[in-house]
């Protein structure tokens, strides 16, 4: 049933269901208005020229909201979004979206999405660069800074090396301001120039070695060498003006390059190394036959010359041949040798005399004057020393006596030694052989003898003072020696089978005290336990500043910044290092543990602790070089 109200106000307690349009001057309860306590629902539209005051307004999913003839200015999608029509200007203040100082936003959504970054401080593809809290930017490996219209210069790190790559024009460093100093590399770095190097000013090298592999060094005034002392005096190495290409080759030897007093000639350059080596006094002499025309190098009044052997022969013929140094003569059948004649060496020939050979001075040693010295190495001599006749030999030589070629005895450093089976005789009576005293020996004054292997001791007991026990029984011997231990207790020192027993603090062990001349002492089990506990303690040390770690426990106090420490070297297999970080350890105040020398840490050069109370244990397992530390 339909109701039509033409005047006044209709107050309804339920809902108004409209099958057509609901028209009112306003929906806020004013004049000619419509007020309801429920809902207005319908399949069509609500048209009003005034204001609408709603507790809530619900429209269907994907419905639109418009103004005038433009009914789809806003589209509402359930649970998702409100879409502004593409032909609609979204206006806030005078036809534009103003931010901050009133400038209109002209960026597209794609451009605004450049600011949608993952984390501040790290660059990303197609994203704006935003610094971190420290004002830093991290560029991942192989990401590049590109400068120039055609990416002419690039700055990047590829994960292994860092690059400043330039492909257009010259790469100029500090060229626009005069007096700017440039330092390349650390004091221990190696700098490589891959192509030509032009130095407009002076080149100063403060190192000790220059390795040059270039083929051409061009200089018109020579190369100057200062030497070991900067004293203002230099040595200049110059080349003469070459009429054609020439080659100077330095020898592959250690020594000095010889100099000439004047300019070299083709003749001097023709001297071979073998010919030059003949000037060395250590060169072996040849045995080539000398013939006419051969030359001898001689000093002619300060000028070295070659002179033929015939010229020398003419000179010798006109003068005393041999002079005072004749080395070969014919047979001498008469004459005498005066005193002071000197040494005579007749080689392997014999010297025979029917007279006497007299050494008229006393001898003192083998090879000395007055000694008849024998042997190829002057190994023995006979001489009279003024008191005795001495037969002397070298340190290892013996004096051997033979009868008809058969050895009977010898003298050496140990004394007289008779051959096996012979005996020592006095007045034709045997008194001693290798094993037995002779029967002629009936008395002795011996005070000591060697080991008596067999026989019977028939005398009284040997007293303790003389090395005996003074007793004929074991019990008596122990008592005489001052021993209170019984035989069974002494037998415990025998390295036989052991026994089992429950150990207690009052039990004792026998030990040798190194601090008391290794004398044996009884030590309580409790003392041994204290010693073992002390030796097994693992050292612990606090590391205040960066440095070397020690075996055992290493811990850090609160960190002010990052610290770098190094594993110990050398280390023995099984050495263990524990490291504990403090509670304020983080990505900025971290601890970097470096390898020792050429060693590695599980194949790496270092490991970093960057968390509160972080801890790590490393064990040295050995290996080549400085070995490897393993992380456990």
Secondary structure, 3 states (H helix, E strand, C coil): CCCCCCCCCCCECCCEEECCCEEECEECCCCCECCECCCEEECCCEEECCCECCCCCCCCCCCEEEECCEEEEEEEECCCEEEECCCCCCCCCCCCCEECCCEECCCCHHHHHHHCCCCCCECCCCCCCCCCCCCCCECCCCCCEEECCCCCEEEEECCCCEEEEECCCCCCCCCCCCCCCCCCCCCCCCCCCCCCCCCCCCCCCCCCCCCCCCCCCCCCCCEEECCCCCCCCCEEECCCCCCCCCCCCCCCCCCCCCCCCCCCCHHHHCCCHHHHHCCCCCCCCCCCCCCCCCEEEEEECCEEEEEEHHHHHHHHHCCCCCCCCCCCCCCCCCCCCCCCCCCCCCCCCCCCCCCCCCCCCCCCCCCCCCEEEECCCCCEEEEECCCCEEEEECCCCCEEEEECCEEEEEEECCEEEECCCCCEEECCEEEECCCCECCCCCCCCCCCCCCCCCCCCCCCCCCHHHCCCCCCCHHHHHHHCCCCCCHHHHHHHCCCCCCCCCCCCCCEEEEEEHHHCCEEEEEEHHHHHHHHHHHCCCCEEEECCCCECCCEEEEECCCCCCEEEECCCCCCCCCEEEEECCCCCCCCCCEEEECCCCCEECCECEEEECCCCCEEEEEEEECCCCCEEEEC
